[in-house]
Amino acid sequence: MVYSFYHITDVHYYSKRNFACDYRTFPQPSTQICILKSEEAFIKALEIIKADEDTNTVIITGDLTNHGEGYSHEEVRDLLQKFTDEGGNPFVYTDNHDYPYFEVYGFDENGEKVRTEHLPEEEVKAMYHPFGRGKAFDTFDDGITYIAEILPGLYHIAMGYDYVKDAGIKSPTFSDELMAWVKAHVEKAKKKGAIVTCSTHRPIIAPSPAYEVVGKGHTFSDGEKRMKELADMGVRLFFSGHSHVQCMREVVSEKRNKIYSVQTSSLAGFPPKMRKITIDTDNGTVDIRTIDIDLPDLGMTFTEYARKGFLGIIEEIPYNMEHDVKAFANTQGGISLPKDLIMKHPKTVMFLGRKLNGLTYGKLAKFSKKYHNLKESDYANAKNKKFVDLLLELIANLYRGNAPYSPDTVEYKITMGSIRKIEKLLSVLRVDIKKSLGGYTLSEFVEPLLYNSGLDDDNVTLSIN
């Protein structure tokens, strides 16, 4: 038997009705979410599914709207209804960005942010009931979790989560009661010869050590444990979003059962992607293909447009450190440094900025010569390349997956050689960097941002025997 369906997440739809000004002349805010093109991206994704002769089924794992704006919810509901009326088969649920947990805003005639009304949580859940819990054959009493037969013989469990404090940090978790409910349904499905997949909004396991540190509290505190329990139940695929990271991870239980974490990036973020999943039970395989969302009339690809919006402010940071400390201080929210601390030490900031901007591969190669064994002729073409450009690429790699700098590249050898020398110096100074990096060494933290040595994050065929 062959089953096909799509995975979309983090639509972050932002209605054009939230603009009292002319949105067509409005500059795209430098954020991770392309609010100006979120409507077009969602419509394009639904069109791709409608045109697919294999399947009309899609699971959408939360954050349907930007910040829970009333207009945005109304339009997403209407698009889902239109999609359903035209033969589409959506299974959705809501999460934190769909409720009034953030500032809900629009833009006035002058393009200035103004507060707007949000919809109550229960009203939001009722709006999407026909496209999720309303199609379920059983529900859990948390108001989110449901199990539905999304295709004949293919069940999907959309799982809600609770919170638990771990080392003072509030993190998502699945309750024991929910896990018992899931196990009971998986056992019933097995008896019927059905397959069960699961999902939740937040990543159950971190896509990388870097995200585990910068996204602390966003991933499950007991995620690996819960994944192994699901694997031993017989679940092989687990879908999530929230992180805006494109990632594939494998978890193996002590009983040697495998489960795959399929994390898909935001439809309106960087990079803008969706996935098509095809399960072949006869061959015991799952084929996962990634589709890049593209939009016309941008003068560039949508991925390039989204990257520019996301990394726009970040790309200015090194220059501003050296040349405009005040502008650098105004970006402190993105780099977690107190604004007043920056302004108290402008000369120090400018000095560090000058050193950072002047750092080249040639200088780093000399610094780490003992640890990479490269000849000067090996990196001659990259000798004058600025290292700050690679740092920006590492930030992009955190989200887009499939980091490209393999161990045989100059970038990898010089960077990891420098990291190993820094680790040696820290060791001599008796500095325990692991305390700051969630138990990881500096090498373990940086290497996945350079090179993906695991499953392909975009396109892969998995065994589920």
C-alpha positions in Angstrom: 0.0 0.0 0.0 1.2 3.5 -0.8 0.2 6.6 1.2 1.1 10.2 0.3 0.5 13.4 2.1 2.1 16.8 2.7 3.5 18.5 5.8 3.2 22.3 6.2 4.0 24.2 9.4 4.4 27.7 10.7 2.3 29.4 8.1 2.3 32.7 10.1 -0.4 34.1 7.8 -0.7 37.9 8.1 -3.8 39.5 6.5 -3.3 42.5 4.2 -6.4 43.9 6.0 -4.0 44.6 9.0 -2.5 47.4 6.9 -4.3 50.8 6.8 -1.4 52.0 4.7 -0.6 50.7 1.2 1.1 47.4 1.9 2.6 47.4 -1.6 4.9 50.2 -0.7 5.6 48.9 2.8 9.1 47.6 3.3 9.4 44.0 4.4 10.3 44.1 8.2 13.6 42.5 9.0 12.3 39.5 10.8 12.3 35.7 10.4 8.8 35.8 9.1 7.9 37.3 5.7 4.6 38.8 6.7 4.2 40.6 3.4 4.3 37.4 1.5 2.8 34.9 4.0 -0.7 35.0 2.2 0.9 34.3 -1.2 3.0 31.5 0.3 0.1 29.7 1.8 -2.1 30.0 -1.3 0.9 28.7 -3.4 1.3 25.7 -1.1 -2.4 24.8 -1.3 -2.3 25.2 -5.1 0.7 22.7 -5.2 -1.3 20.2 -3.2 -4.5 20.6 -5.3 -2.4 20.0 -8.5 -0.9 16.8 -7.1 -2.5 13.7 -8.7 -1.1 11.5 -5.9 -2.7 13.1 -2.9 -4.9 16.0 -1.6 -4.0 15.4 2.1 -1.9 17.8 4.3 -1.1 18.0 8.0 -0.4 21.6 9.2 1.3 21.6 12.6 0.4 24.9 14.2 1.2 28.7 14.0 -1.4 29.3 11.3 -1.3 33.0 11.9 1.4 35.6 12.7 0.2 36.7 16.1 -3.4 35.6 16.3 -4.9 38.6 14.4 -8.7 38.3 13.8 -8.4 39.1 10.1 -5.7 36.6 9.7 -7.7 33.8 11.3 -10.7 34.6 9.2 -8.8 34.4 6.0 -6.9 31.2 6.9 -10.2 29.6 7.8 -11.8 30.7 4.5 -8.8 29.4 2.5 -9.0 26.0 4.3 -12.7 25.9 3.6 -12.1 26.7 -0.1 -9.4 24.1 -0.3 -11.8 21.5 1.3 -14.6 22.4 -1.0 -12.3 21.8 -4.0 -11.3 18.4 -2.8 -8.5 19.1 -0.3 -8.1 17.1 2.8 -6.5 19.2 5.6 -5.7 18.2 9.2 -4.6 21.2 11.2 -4.2 22.4 14.8 -3.3 25.7 16.4 -0.4 26.7 18.7 1.1 29.7 20.5 1.2 32.2 17.6 -2.5 31.6 17.0 -3.5 32.9 20.4 -3.0 36.3 22.1 0.3 35.4 23.7 2.1 38.1 21.8 1.6 41.7 20.8 -1.2 41.6 18.2 -0.6 44.5 15.8 -1.4 46.2 12.5 -0.1 49.2 10.7 -1.8 52.7 10.6 -2.0 55.1 7.6 1.6 56.2 8.3 3.0 52.7 8.5 3.4 52.8 12.3 2.6 49.7 14.4 -0.7 49.9 16.3 -2.4 47.3 18.6 -5.3 45.4 17.1 -7.9 43.0 18.4 -7.2 39.3 18.9 -9.7 36.4 19.0 -10.3 34.5 22.3 -8.6 31.1 22.4 -11.8 29.1 22.4 -13.1 31.0 19.4 -9.9 30.2 17.5 -10.1 26.5 18.3 -13.8 26.5 17.1 -12.8 28.1 13.8 -10.5 25.3 12.9 -12.6 22.4 14.4 -13.9 21.3 11.0 -10.4 20.9 9.7 -8.9 18.9 12.6 -10.7 17.6 15.7 -14.0 17.7 13.9 -12.7 14.9 11.6 -11.2 12.8 14.5 -12.6 9.5 15.6 -11.3 10.2 19.1 -9.9 13.1 21.1 -7.9 13.6 24.3 -9.3 16.1 26.8 -6.5 18.7 26.4 -8.5 20.5 23.7 -5.8 19.9 21.1 -4.9 16.2 20.8 -6.9 14.1 18.3 -6.5 10.9 16.2 -7.9 10.8 12.7 -7.7 8.5 9.7 -6.2 10.9 7.3 -6.1 8.2 4.5 -7.7 4.8 4.6 -5.4 2.7 6.8 -3.2 5.7 7.8 -3.9 7.3 11.2 -2.4 10.5 12.4 -2.2 11.7 16.0 -1.9 15.4 16.5 -0.5 15.7 20.0 -0.8 18.6 22.4 1.7 19.1 25.2 2.0 20.3 28.8 4.9 22.2 30.4 7.3 21.2 33.1 10.1 23.1 34.8 13.6 21.6 34.3 16.5 23.4 36.0 14.2 26.5 36.3 13.4 26.6 32.6 9.8 25.9 31.4 9.9 23.3 28.7 7.2 21.3 26.8 6.5 17.7 27.7 3.9 15.0 27.0 2.1 13.8 30.1 2.1 10.1 31.1 -1.7 10.1 30.6 -1.3 11.3 27.0 1.4 8.8 26.2 -0.9 6.0 27.6 -3.7 7.3 25.4 -1.4 7.2 22.3 -0.2 3.7 23.1 -3.7 2.4 23.4 -4.6 3.8 19.9 -1.4 2.6 18.3 -2.1 -1.0 19.6 -5.6 -0.8 18.2 -4.3 0.4 14.9 -1.8 -2.5 14.7 -4.6 -5.0 15.1 -6.4 -3.4 12.2 -3.2 -3.4 10.1 -3.1 0.4 10.1 -0.1 2.7 10.3 0.2 5.5 12.8 2.2 8.8 12.5 2.4 11.5 15.1 3.1 15.2 15.4 3.2 18.1 17.7 4.1 21.8 17.1 7.3 22.2 19.0 10.4 20.1 18.2 10.4 17.1 20.5 14.2 16.9 20.0 16.6 19.7 19.1 17.6 19.9 15.5 21.2 20.7 16.5 23.3 21.4 19.6 23.3 25.1 18.7 19.5 25.2 18.6 19.4 23.2 21.9 21.3 26.1 23.5 19.7 29.1 21.8 16.3 27.6 21.8 16.4 26.3 25.4 12.8 25.9 26.6 11.5 25.4 23.1 12.4 21.7 22.8 11.1 19.0 25.1 13.1 18.4 28.3 12.4 14.7 27.9 12.1 14.5 24.2 14.5 11.6 23.5 12.8 9.5 26.2 9.4 10.2 24.6 10.7 9.5 21.1 12.1 6.1 22.2 8.7 5.2 23.9 6.9 6.1 20.6 9.4 4.0 18.7 8.8 1.0 20.9 5.1 1.5 20.4 5.6 1.2 16.7 5.5 4.8 15.6 8.1 5.5 12.9 7.5 9.1 11.9 7.1 12.2 14.1 6.4 15.6 12.5 7.0 19.1 14.1 7.6 22.8 13.4 8.0 25.8 15.6 11.8 26.0 15.3 11.7 27.1 11.6 14.5 24.6 11.1 14.7 22.2 8.2 16.0 19.0 9.8 15.8 15.2 9.8 16.9 13.3 13.0 16.9 9.6 13.8 16.4 8.2 17.3 17.0 4.5 18.2 15.5 3.0 21.3 17.3 0.5 23.6 15.2 -2.2 21.9 16.7 -1.1 18.5 13.4 0.5 17.2 13.8 3.5 15.0 11.8 6.7 14.8 12.4 9.7 12.6 11.9 13.3 13.7 10.8 15.3 10.6 11.1 19.0 11.3 10.0 21.3 8.6 10.9 25.0 8.2 8.4 27.8 8.2 6.3 28.3 5.1 6.8 32.0 5.4 10.2 32.0 6.9 13.8 31.2 5.9 13.9 28.9 4.2 10.3 28.7 2.9 9.7 25.0 2.4 7.1 22.2 2.6 7.4 18.4 2.4 5.7 15.6 0.6 5.8 12.2 2.3 5.2 8.9 0.6 4.9 5.7 2.6 5.3 2.4 0.8 4.3 -0.4 3.1 5.2 -3.1 0.6 8.8 -1.9 0.3 9.0 -0.7 3.9 10.1 2.7 2.9 9.3 6.4 3.4 10.3 8.8 0.7 10.5 12.4 1.9 10.8 15.2 -0.7 11.1 18.9 0.0 9.5 21.5 -2.1 10.9 25.1 -2.1 8.1 27.6 -2.2 8.7 30.2 -4.9 6.8 33.3 -5.7 6.8 35.5 -8.9 7.7 39.2 -9.2 10.2 39.4 -6.4 13.3 40.0 -8.5 14.9 37.0 -6.7 13.8 33.6 -5.4 11.5 33.6 -2.4 14.3 31.8 -0.5 16.7 34.7 -1.2 13.9 37.2 -0.3 13.3 35.4 3.0 17.0 35.2 3.8 17.4 38.9 3.2 14.5 39.7 5.5 15.8 37.3 8.2 19.5 38.0 8.1 19.2 41.7 7.1 19.8 43.1 10.5 22.2 40.4 11.5 24.4 41.0 8.5 24.7 44.7 9.5 26.0 43.8 13.0 29.7 43.3 12.2 29.8 46.6 10.3 27.9 48.5 13.0 30.2 47.2 15.7 33.1 48.9 14.0 31.5 52.0 12.5 28.2 52.7 14.3 28.0 51.6 17.9 24.6 53.2 18.4 23.1 51.2 15.5 24.8 48.1 16.9 23.3 48.8 20.3 19.8 49.0 18.7 20.2 45.4 17.5 20.9 44.1 21.0 17.6 42.2 21.1 19.0 39.8 18.4 22.3 39.2 20.2 21.2 39.3 23.8 23.6 42.1 25.0 22.2 44.9 27.2 22.0 48.2 25.2 23.3 50.3 28.1 26.4 48.0 28.5 27.2 48.5 24.8 26.9 52.2 25.0 29.1 52.4 28.1 32.0 50.7 26.2 31.9 52.1 22.6 35.7 51.9 22.1 35.8 48.3 23.2 33.0 47.5 20.8 34.6 49.3 17.9 37.9 47.5 18.6 36.3 44.1 18.6 34.3 45.0 15.5 37.5 46.0 13.7 39.2 42.7 14.7 36.2 40.7 13.6 35.9 42.4 10.3 39.6 42.1 9.7 39.7 38.4 10.3 40.5 36.4 7.2 41.0 32.7 6.4 44.7 33.4 5.9 45.0 34.8 9.5 42.9 31.9 10.9 45.0 29.4 9.0 48.2 30.7 10.6 46.5 30.8 14.0 45.5 27.1 13.8 48.2 25.7 11.6 49.1 22.9 14.0 45.5 21.6 13.9 44.7 21.5 10.1 48.0 20.6 8.3 47.1 22.7 5.3 49.8 24.3 3.1 49.4 27.9 2.2 48.8 26.9 -1.4 45.8 24.8 -0.3 43.9 27.9 0.9 45.4 30.5 -1.5 42.1 31.2 -3.2 40.4 31.7 0.2 43.3 33.5 1.9 41.7 37.0 1.8 38.1 35.8 2.3 36.5 37.4 5.4 35.7 35.0 8.1 32.7 37.1 9.2 30.9 36.0 5.9 31.2 32.4 7.1 29.8 33.2 10.5 26.7 34.6 8.8 26.5 31.4 6.7 26.6 29.3 9.9 23.6 31.2 11.2 21.8 30.5 8.0 22.8 26.8 8.2 21.2 26.5 11.6 17.8 27.0 9.9 18.2 25.7 6.3 19.8 22.4 7.2 22.3 20.4 5.0 25.3 22.6 6.0 27.6 22.2 3.0 31.2 22.5 4.3 32.4 18.9 4.4 35.6 17.8 6.2 37.6 18.0 3.0 36.9 21.7 2.4 39.2 24.5 3.4 36.4 26.2 5.3 35.9 23.1 7.5 39.6 22.5 8.1 40.5 26.0 9.1 37.4 26.6 11.2 37.6 23.4 13.1 41.3 23.7 13.4 40.8 27.1 15.0 38.1 25.7 17.3 40.4 23.0 18.5 43.2 25.5 19.2 40.7 27.6 21.2 39.6 24.5 23.1 43.2 23.8 23.9 43.7 27.3 25.2 40.5 27.1 27.3 41.7 23.8 28.7 45.0 25.4 29.8 43.0 28.3 31.4 40.7 25.7 33.0 37.6 27.2 31.4 34.7 24.7 31.2 32.9 25.8 28.1 30.5 22.9 28.4 28.6 24.8 31.1 27.7 27.5 28.7 27.0 25.2 25.8 24.5 22.7 27.3 27.1 20.0 28.0 28.6 20.2 24.5 32.2 20.9 23.6 32.9 23.8 21.3 33.6 21.4 18.5 30.3 19.5 19.0 28.5 22.9 19.0 30.1 24.3 15.8 30.6 21.3 13.6 26.9 20.6 12.7 26.7 24.2 11.5 29.5 23.5 9.0 28.6 20.1 7.8 25.6 17.8 8.0 26.9 14.3 8.6 23.5 12.7 9.3 20.4 12.2 7.3 19.8 14.6 4.4 17.6 17.3 5.8 15.6 17.8 2.5 15.3 14.7 0.5 15.7 11.2 1.9 14.3 7.6 1.6 14.0 5.9 5.0 13.5 2.3 6.0 10.6 1.6 8.3 10.8 -2.2 8.4 
